[in-house]
Amino acid sequence: MKPNANKLFFAVSLAVAIVWLICVALVGLAPGGMMTMSGHMMHSDFNGMSWTLNMTGIVAGLFIWSLSAGALAWLAATIYNFLHKDET
């Protein structure tokens, strides 16, 4: 079965948008804990830094992350379909 690149683009974009909004909510509810977790995830010490949550950043991040992830999923599906075009 070949993945439908357009449907995969939409599904991944929507999934990343949902995760982004959950992340924004967690940063708003527990900024210190999220800063520590982010530091651990990136092998960095983010102490002394702060979050900047404003509507412009939230909306811009939502679109940039969602569309970037969707485009990557579309590209992966397209390449996969190209590589397996001779298979039935």
C-alpha positions as CSV (number, residue, x, y, z in Angstrom):
1,M,0.0,0.0,0.0
2,K,1.4,3.4,-1.0
3,P,0.8,6.3,1.3
4,N,-1.2,9.2,-0.1
5,A,1.3,12.1,0.2
6,N,-1.4,14.8,0.4
7,K,-3.4,13.0,3.1
8,L,-0.1,12.3,5.1
9,F,0.8,16.0,4.8
10,F,-2.5,17.0,6.3
11,A,-2.5,14.3,9.0
12,V,1.1,15.1,10.2
13,S,0.4,18.9,10.0
14,L,-2.7,18.5,12.2
15,A,-0.9,16.2,14.6
16,V,2.0,18.6,15.0
17,A,-0.4,21.5,15.5
18,I,-2.1,19.7,18.3
19,V,1.2,18.9,20.0
20,W,2.3,22.5,19.6
21,L,-0.8,23.8,21.3
22,I,-0.3,21.3,24.1
23,C,3.3,22.4,24.5
24,V,2.2,26.1,24.6
25,A,-0.3,25.2,27.3
26,L,2.3,23.4,29.3
27,V,4.8,26.3,29.1
28,G,2.0,28.6,30.3
29,L,1.1,26.3,33.2
30,A,4.5,25.1,34.3
31,P,7.2,27.4,32.7
32,G,10.0,26.3,35.1
33,G,9.4,22.6,34.6
34,M,9.1,22.9,30.9
35,M,12.4,24.9,30.8
36,T,14.1,22.2,32.7
37,M,12.7,19.5,30.5
38,S,13.6,21.4,27.3
39,G,17.2,21.7,28.6
40,H,17.4,18.0,29.3
41,M,16.1,17.2,25.8
42,M,18.7,19.4,24.2
43,H,21.6,18.6,26.6
44,S,21.7,22.2,27.6
45,D,21.4,24.4,30.7
46,F,18.6,26.9,30.1
47,N,18.7,28.3,33.6
48,G,18.6,32.1,33.4
49,M,16.6,32.0,30.2
50,S,12.9,32.8,30.0
51,W,9.9,31.9,27.8
52,T,8.3,34.5,25.7
53,L,4.6,33.6,25.1
54,N,2.7,36.0,23.0
55,M,0.0,35.5,20.4
56,T,2.3,36.3,17.4
57,G,4.9,33.8,18.5
58,I,2.3,31.1,19.2
59,V,0.5,31.5,15.9
60,A,3.8,31.8,13.9
61,G,5.2,28.7,15.6
62,L,2.0,26.8,15.0
63,F,2.1,27.4,11.3
64,I,5.9,27.1,10.8
65,W,6.2,23.8,12.8
66,S,2.9,22.3,11.3
67,L,3.7,23.2,7.7
68,S,7.3,22.1,8.0
69,A,6.4,18.7,9.4
70,G,3.6,18.3,6.9
71,A,6.0,19.1,4.0
72,L,8.6,16.6,5.4
73,A,5.9,13.9,5.6
74,W,4.7,14.7,2.0
75,L,8.3,14.5,0.7
76,A,8.9,11.2,2.5
77,A,5.7,9.7,1.1
78,T,6.6,11.0,-2.4
79,I,10.1,9.5,-2.2
80,Y,8.7,6.3,-0.8
81,N,6.1,6.0,-3.6
82,F,8.8,6.8,-6.2
83,L,11.2,4.1,-4.8
84,H,8.4,1.5,-4.8
85,K,6.6,2.5,-8.0
86,D,7.4,-0.9,-9.7
87,E,5.9,-3.0,-6.8
88,T,2.3,-4.0,-6.9
